[in-house]
Amino acid sequence: MSFAKDKRRRVYDRSSGYCHICHKKLAWKNYGEIEARGAWEIEHSNPKARGGTDALNNLYPACIPCNRSKRTKSTRSARAVYGKTRAPLTREKREKAKMLNSVMYGLGGAVIARMLWPPATLFAGLICMIIGQKRNPDK
């Protein structure tokens, strides 16, 4: 099925360009390119065969193998194969989660350093903030 470019972009951005089933990174330019790296398709969370629609809230990006193997299974059972329970975060939610990780890791590192070796409090807090910022909030 063919979708307009603006609808494809909105679907792709719903999960920050990751497959909503296995969380593999997808390539925007490889939409529908079967053998291409990061190739993806629009997947119906509630399959059309089970009454699903083309409404945006039912559409997610999925790598081609996940989309084709899901068929009419539920999204929950398809994600369970990969140990996933939800879709990847949107770009906005991902940035907020990374900021929260950064603050919490930084505070935790500063508190621990303060107890173990007070002169390292600031340095440990900064290092832990960087670690928190780099942590993937989808894992």
C-alpha positions as CSV (number, residue, x, y, z in Angstrom):
1,M,0.0,0.0,0.0
2,S,1.3,3.4,-0.9
3,F,1.1,6.3,1.6
4,A,1.8,10.0,1.0
5,K,5.3,11.3,1.9
6,D,3.9,13.5,4.7
7,K,2.0,10.6,6.3
8,R,5.1,8.3,6.0
9,R,7.2,11.0,7.8
10,R,4.7,11.3,10.6
11,V,4.6,7.5,11.0
12,Y,8.5,7.3,10.9
13,D,8.8,10.0,13.6
14,R,6.3,8.2,15.9
15,S,9.2,5.9,17.0
16,S,12.2,8.2,16.1
17,G,12.9,6.0,13.1
18,Y,13.1,2.7,14.9
19,C,11.1,-0.4,14.1
20,H,8.2,-0.5,16.6
21,I,8.5,-4.3,17.0
22,C,12.3,-5.1,17.2
23,H,13.6,-1.5,17.8
24,K,16.1,-1.8,14.9
25,K,17.1,1.6,13.4
26,L,15.4,2.3,10.1
27,A,16.6,4.4,7.2
28,W,14.0,7.1,6.0
29,K,15.2,6.9,2.4
30,N,14.8,3.1,2.3
31,Y,11.0,3.0,2.5
32,G,9.8,-0.2,0.7
33,E,13.3,-1.1,-0.6
34,I,13.2,-4.8,0.3
35,E,17.0,-5.6,0.3
36,A,18.2,-2.2,1.5
37,R,19.8,-1.6,4.9
38,G,17.2,-0.2,7.3
39,A,14.4,-0.8,4.8
40,W,11.0,-0.4,6.3
41,E,7.3,-0.3,5.7
42,I,4.2,1.1,7.4
43,E,2.7,-1.5,9.6
44,H,-0.9,-1.6,11.0
45,S,-0.7,-2.2,14.7
46,N,-4.3,-3.6,14.6
47,P,-4.1,-5.5,11.2
48,K,-6.6,-4.6,8.5
49,A,-7.7,-8.2,8.5
50,R,-8.9,-7.7,12.1
51,G,-10.7,-4.4,11.4
52,G,-7.7,-2.0,11.6
53,T,-7.7,1.2,9.7
54,D,-5.2,3.6,8.0
55,A,-5.7,6.1,10.8
56,L,-2.4,7.5,12.1
57,N,-2.9,6.1,15.6
58,N,-2.9,2.6,14.0
59,L,0.2,3.0,11.9
60,Y,3.8,2.4,13.0
61,P,7.1,2.0,11.1
62,A,8.5,-1.6,11.0
63,C,11.4,-3.2,9.3
64,I,10.3,-5.3,6.4
65,P,11.0,-8.7,8.1
66,C,9.0,-7.7,11.2
67,N,6.1,-6.4,9.2
68,R,5.9,-9.4,7.0
69,S,6.3,-12.0,9.8
70,K,3.7,-10.3,12.1
71,R,0.9,-10.9,9.6
72,T,-2.3,-10.8,11.7
73,K,-0.7,-11.4,15.1
74,S,-1.1,-8.9,17.8
75,T,1.5,-6.2,18.2
76,R,2.1,-7.5,21.8
77,S,3.0,-11.0,20.7
78,A,5.2,-9.7,17.8
79,R,7.2,-7.5,20.2
80,A,7.4,-10.3,22.8
81,V,9.6,-12.3,20.4
82,Y,12.2,-9.5,20.9
83,G,11.6,-9.0,24.6
84,K,9.9,-5.6,23.9
85,T,6.7,-4.4,25.5
86,R,6.2,-1.0,23.8
87,A,7.1,1.0,20.8
88,P,10.3,3.2,20.8
89,L,9.8,6.7,22.1
90,T,9.0,9.7,19.8
91,R,11.8,12.1,19.2
92,E,10.3,14.6,21.8
93,K,9.8,12.0,24.5
94,R,13.3,10.5,23.8
95,E,14.9,13.9,24.4
96,K,13.0,14.5,27.6
97,A,13.9,11.0,28.9
98,K,17.6,11.6,28.0
99,M,17.6,14.9,29.9
100,L,16.0,13.2,32.9
101,N,18.6,10.4,32.7
102,S,21.3,13.0,32.6
103,V,20.1,14.8,35.7
104,M,19.4,11.6,37.7
105,Y,22.7,10.0,36.8
106,G,24.5,13.2,37.6
107,L,22.9,13.6,41.0
108,G,23.5,9.9,41.8
109,G,27.2,10.2,40.8
110,A,27.7,13.4,42.9
111,V,26.0,11.9,46.0
112,I,28.1,8.7,45.8
113,A,31.3,10.7,45.2
114,R,30.5,13.0,48.1
115,M,30.3,10.0,50.4
116,L,33.4,8.3,49.1
117,W,35.8,11.1,48.2
118,P,34.4,14.7,48.5
119,P,36.9,16.4,46.2
120,A,35.6,14.3,43.2
121,T,32.0,15.3,43.7
122,L,31.7,17.8,40.8
123,F,33.8,15.7,38.4
124,A,31.9,12.5,39.2
125,G,28.5,14.3,38.8
126,L,29.6,15.6,35.4
127,I,30.8,12.2,34.2
128,C,27.6,10.6,35.3
129,M,25.6,13.2,33.6
130,I,27.3,12.4,30.3
131,I,26.7,8.7,30.9
132,G,23.0,9.3,31.6
133,Q,22.7,11.5,28.4
134,K,24.1,8.7,26.3
135,R,21.9,6.0,27.7
136,N,19.2,4.8,25.4
137,P,15.8,5.5,27.1
138,D,14.2,2.6,25.1
139,K,16.3,-0.1,26.8
